[in-house]
């Protein structure tokens, strides 16, 4: 009989964990046994009941295990994650009072690195918590009460970050759960000074702002470095000016704005990022196209075209050399026109590297007041700034007249060169569009054609103003068109003495007078007899029969039409109709 009560107590202990109802039945049977009032027949019945109860318990345990596995699979948790206290952070305190008062702020002050971990925990388990909540709210799902309680605790561990606080004495262990919600984490993140104090927080903000600014300065410096290294190797027309403008935009629109931003989370950072990105892309695109065209000029395709045209180009070599001499003579009229390197954009704090660009001659850096006055009276300030020596006016007027003649010759030559290009097109094929669209002048120049671009034909005087901080930058130019040169000559003449004025009057040469002489001579060279009728692309020039240097006057009777070859060979000799006088 002894094994029976032992089995009863074993079942009692097992079922107290699994099913309270069964525990009560077996407990009653145990009490009956102890009283020993039951016969052997009754014990047979009791044994049968016990077996049935055990079978029921085993079946329920299997159902509960299967239910647990299905739910575990749905929410995606491992066996270890389903165990109690898996999602908890243990904290030990030194007193009962600390245990009772321990809160979220104290926890994150002591463990600031856990803030990000706690946030990640809640965000990572958001979907799991949602699925578990649906299971708990499903009325059609019959969950065991103790298992439901276990799942409810697990749900709370997923939607919050649980801190398990404990206080240990020699005799007892006291614990308390602190559940931290996403709302509490968000509130602390919005007020970080709560964790570190306002003084330290402000110090960190300043450092973060400085780091952000220097990060942007480094990006700007990388663009400036590329510009400084590349600008002298640009071949595309206007590319240097465009590059200078882009870097100017960096200084005026970006560098100055970076200095003004007062916080790391300012919306202005986004605008600055877009502006820098735009300038960066434009610089990269321009340099990329420049390299692409240079690579083409080094290719076998271009070499074949060059070889095909070489014999024809050689036949025009003398003409091309003559045009190059004319281009050079314009520079000589004003002395040596040296391009100078000038640091035009520089950060005084030395966060941003200086940018150097090539500044054209005849550029004056003036004050704001002079700049404003020059805009209203450009010719007056042009003379005052660039022609300060009155004693040099006679020679300068003579140079300006010569300049008009040279410009007229080069304009005529440019038309002839364009005609030559048209004739050569039949021999030039399969040239990439990106070359002809962006560098057609450079293409023909590399073939051997004389080059007469607008920068050669246009001398200009430039006035610039830059504020002390470099933020405001303004400039305007006075291009020396034929009309402007004539106005400049008249302005200089008005300042001469009467005797000098009469002397310089003899040098007058206008486009109208040039055309009159050509028409008079029937567009025919007075020395060799060649004419535009015989040679449509003939370059004709107007020559002083008695050179100005020998007292010759600029009047129709002292002027004759010569082709460029005869004018070149005549130099300053006195010849008329091919005969010396």
Helices and strands as residue ranges (DSSP letters): H 2-18, H 20-35, H 40-75, G 80-82, E 89-92, H 96-101, H 104-110, H 114-124, H 126-137, H 145-159, E 161-168, E 173-180, H 182-190, H 193-196, H 198-230, G 231-233, H 239-249, I 250-255, H 256-260, H 268-297, H 300-315, H 317-333, E 340-345, E 355-359, E 363-365, H 368-376, H 378-386, G 390-392, H 393-424, G 425-427, H 433-447, H 454-457, E 460-466, E 473-479, H 482-494, H 498-505, H 511-520, E 540-544, G 548-550, G 556-558, E 559-563, H 564-570, E 575-576, E 579-580
